[in-house]
Amino acid sequence: MDFELVDVTGVEVLEGRVVRLTFDIGEVRVIDLAPLLWGPAFEPLKDDAVFRQIRVDPDAGTIVWPNGADISAHTLYHYSHPAETRQAS
């Protein structure tokens, strides 16, 4: 699987800096973004209200914030893991 070619199509904040991502290949994955949020562009994201302004930019194919911060879809896919699915009982 060449995950360099994936795009993010959905994002949901679960808790803290953990988000659920939907990729255009049909996979749903989870990632804790905290280890990736370092440097000046990510400093404002320490504020929960700012972090929660996360959204998908369909043109870029990844997540972005209003201050211009973003993380590549390649990086997100690489460091995320498949979301647990609940089995119907």
Secondary structure by P-SEA (a helix, b strand, c coil): cccccccccccccccccbbbbbcccbbbbbbccccccccccccccccccccccccccccccccccccbbbbbaaaaaaacccccccccc
